[in-house]
């Protein structure tokens, strides 16, 4: 929260450092998040882990698709 607060209150290039640091710390936490998310799924562990991995791919592809829609036809408001 402190890093994101520094990002919001910073000026110019001073915003970049805390922003990138928060992303780095989130990526380091992924192994803990994944392990805790599938811990008590028992027979559904493989399904749960596959859904988590698909969410990562969706988080990478859907913003690109939304940008294409916003640029080509509907505008930003229509893309949302």
Backbone as CSV, one residue per row, in Angstrom:
resi,resn,N_x,N_y,N_z,CA_x,CA_y,CA_z,C_x,C_y,C_z
1,UNK,0.830,-1.176,0.000,0.000,0.000,0.000,0.876,1.240,0.000
2,UNK,1.999,1.161,0.686,2.902,2.306,0.713,3.469,2.584,-0.677
3,UNK,3.819,1.528,-1.410,4.357,1.719,-2.759,3.309,2.310,-3.695
4,UNK,2.084,1.840,-3.612,1.045,2.394,-4.473,0.692,3.817,-4.067
5,UNK,0.758,4.113,-2.774,0.569,5.491,-2.320,1.665,6.399,-2.851
6,UNK,2.901,5.916,-2.839,4.007,6.699,-3.388,3.837,6.892,-4.885
7,UNK,3.281,5.902,-5.571,3.019,6.034,-6.998,1.977,7.115,-7.251
8,UNK,0.921,7.138,-6.452,-0.134,8.122,-6.647,0.327,9.532,-6.316
9,UNK,1.183,9.670,-5.309,1.589,11.001,-4.873,2.850,11.511,-5.548
10,UNK,3.571,10.641,-6.243,4.817,11.044,-6.894,4.574,11.895,-8.122
11,UNK,5.661,12.461,-8.642,5.569,13.286,-9.843,6.554,12.770,-10.886
12,UNK,6.136,12.783,-12.138,7.015,12.431,-13.251,7.582,11.032,-13.138
13,UNK,8.895,10.932,-13.321,9.544,9.624,-13.298,9.635,9.027,-11.899
14,UNK,9.406,9.825,-10.860,9.416,9.284,-9.498,8.279,8.295,-9.265
15,UNK,7.281,8.325,-10.119,6.174,7.373,-9.998,6.568,5.989,-10.477
16,UNK,7.520,5.888,-11.357,7.851,4.609,-11.995,8.442,3.599,-11.022
17,UNK,9.338,4.030,-10.154,10.010,3.101,-9.245,9.060,2.348,-8.330
18,UNK,8.221,3.037,-7.560,7.274,2.311,-6.696,6.270,1.467,-7.464
19,UNK,5.884,1.929,-8.636,4.938,1.162,-9.456,5.539,-0.176,-9.868
20,UNK,6.749,-0.157,-10.394,7.409,-1.389,-10.820,7.762,-2.264,-9.626
21,UNK,8.128,-1.658,-8.491,8.455,-2.444,-7.297,7.229,-3.200,-6.790
22,UNK,6.051,-2.567,-6.839,4.844,-3.275,-6.387,4.549,-4.470,-7.286
23,UNK,4.763,-4.335,-8.591,4.585,-5.470,-9.495,5.581,-6.576,-9.220
24,UNK,6.817,-6.208,-8.932,7.838,-7.202,-8.612,7.469,-7.971,-7.352
25,UNK,7.030,-7.266,-6.317,6.664,-7.942,-5.074,5.451,-8.838,-5.271
26,UNK,4.498,-8.423,-6.104,3.340,-9.278,-6.381,3.752,-10.539,-7.121
27,UNK,4.700,-10.434,-8.037,5.124,-11.619,-8.772,5.863,-12.597,-7.862
28,UNK,6.572,-12.090,-6.879,7.258,-12.963,-5.928,6.245,-13.702,-5.048
29,UNK,5.101,-13.078,-4.774,4.082,-13.700,-3.930,3.287,-14.783,-4.653
30,UNK,3.431,-14.889,-5.983,2.592,-15.813,-6.747,2.713,-17.251,-6.260
31,UNK,3.901,-17.703,-5.926,4.049,-19.091,-5.479,3.253,-19.346,-4.198
32,UNK,3.222,-18.387,-3.299,2.425,-18.539,-2.068,0.936,-18.498,-2.368
33,UNK,0.517,-17.591,-3.226,-0.897,-17.470,-3.572,-1.386,-18.761,-4.226
34,UNK,-0.614,-19.291,-5.164,-1.005,-20.512,-5.875,-1.130,-21.676,-4.899
35,UNK,-0.140,-21.838,-4.025,-0.151,-22.948,-3.079,-1.328,-22.859,-2.123
36,UNK,-1.602,-21.673,-1.606,-2.726,-21.504,-0.678,-4.068,-21.677,-1.380
37,UNK,-4.141,-21.304,-2.640,-5.408,-21.397,-3.369,-5.813,-22.840,-3.646
38,UNK,-4.857,-23.731,-3.839,-5.204,-25.119,-4.178,-5.026,-26.069,-2.994
39,UNK,-4.743,-25.545,-1.811,-4.376,-26.380,-0.662,-5.434,-27.406,-0.270
40,UNK,-6.675,-27.015,-0.130,-7.702,-27.934,0.379,-8.709,-28.369,-0.688
41,UNK,-8.297,-28.422,-1.933,-9.227,-28.792,-3.003,-9.391,-30.298,-3.176
42,UNK,-8.509,-31.088,-2.587,-8.535,-32.553,-2.643,-8.656,-33.074,-4.076
43,UNK,-9.768,-33.694,-4.470,-9.868,-34.276,-5.806,-10.007,-33.213,-6.895
44,UNK,-10.233,-31.962,-6.530,-10.369,-30.891,-7.511,-9.083,-30.067,-7.674
45,UNK,-7.980,-30.567,-7.160,-6.727,-29.820,-7.212,-6.288,-29.548,-8.642
46,UNK,-6.364,-30.525,-9.514,-5.924,-30.310,-10.902,-6.826,-29.303,-11.614
47,UNK,-8.127,-29.349,-11.352,-9.036,-28.396,-11.969,-8.772,-26.983,-11.438
48,UNK,-8.571,-26.872,-10.143,-8.305,-25.560,-9.547,-7.008,-24.951,-10.041
49,UNK,-5.970,-25.769,-10.154,-4.697,-25.233,-10.634,-4.791,-24.838,-12.103
50,UNK,-5.534,-25.585,-12.901,-5.679,-25.208,-14.318,-6.468,-23.909,-14.458
51,UNK,-7.473,-23.697,-13.604,-8.222,-22.440,-13.646,-7.341,-21.258,-13.265
52,UNK,-6.479,-21.436,-12.278,-5.566,-20.357,-11.899,-4.629,-19.994,-13.041
53,UNK,-4.113,-20.986,-13.733,-3.214,-20.723,-14.857,-3.979,-20.057,-16.003
54,UNK,-5.215,-20.484,-16.260,-6.010,-19.859,-17.316,-6.326,-18.408,-16.986
55,UNK,-6.482,-18.082,-15.707,-6.726,-16.690,-15.326,-5.528,-15.806,-15.642
56,UNK,-4.335,-16.342,-15.525,-3.138,-15.582,-15.875,-3.145,-15.256,-17.359
57,UNK,-3.452,-16.246,-18.172,-3.490,-16.042,-19.623,-4.598,-15.058,-19.984
58,UNK,-5.750,-15.194,-19.358,-6.844,-14.257,-19.609,-6.481,-12.842,-19.220
59,UNK,-5.764,-12.678,-18.122,-5.329,-11.352,-17.704,-4.319,-10.735,-18.642
60,UNK,-3.659,-11.558,-19.442,-2.704,-11.037,-20.416,-3.364,-10.762,-21.765
61,UNK,-4.346,-11.563,-22.145,-4.933,-11.444,-23.479,-6.148,-10.528,-23.552
62,UNK,-6.982,-10.526,-22.535,-8.208,-9.725,-22.590,-7.917,-8.224,-22.680
63,UNK,-6.937,-7.662,-21.963,-6.649,-6.238,-22.165,-6.203,-5.910,-23.597
64,UNK,-5.459,-6.817,-24.224,-5.073,-6.591,-25.621,-6.303,-6.572,-26.525
65,UNK,-7.200,-7.523,-26.319,-8.432,-7.574,-27.105,-9.273,-6.319,-26.864
66,UNK,-9.355,-5.882,-25.639,-10.123,-4.684,-25.314,-9.504,-3.452,-25.975
67,UNK,-8.189,-3.383,-26.041,-7.532,-2.276,-26.721,-7.815,-2.256,-28.204
68,UNK,-7.833,-3.435,-28.819,-8.156,-3.523,-30.241,-9.586,-3.053,-30.488
69,UNK,-10.513,-3.488,-29.652,-11.913,-3.070,-29.804,-12.040,-1.569,-29.607
70,UNK,-11.348,-1.028,-28.617,-11.419,0.414,-28.362,-10.839,1.221,-29.514
71,UNK,-9.768,0.724,-30.124,-9.127,1.450,-31.214,-9.880,1.350,-32.529
72,UNK,-10.552,0.245,-32.763,-11.148,0.035,-34.082,-12.579,0.510,-34.199
73,UNK,-13.402,0.332,-33.174,-14.812,0.618,-33.420,-15.518,1.381,-32.320
74,UNK,-15.520,0.850,-31.132,-16.435,1.356,-30.125,-15.886,2.470,-29.246
75,UNK,-14.607,2.690,-29.271,-14.014,3.649,-28.343,-13.827,2.995,-26.979
76,UNK,-13.205,3.713,-26.090,-12.887,3.153,-24.773,-14.151,2.820,-23.990
77,UNK,-15.112,3.712,-23.997,-16.354,3.480,-23.247,-17.085,2.241,-23.759
78,UNK,-17.164,2.098,-25.055,-17.831,0.950,-25.648,-17.066,-0.351,-25.406
79,UNK,-15.737,-0.281,-25.338,-14.941,-1.472,-25.102,-15.150,-2.002,-23.698
80,UNK,-15.382,-1.103,-22.755,-15.648,-1.571,-21.399,-17.026,-2.171,-21.313
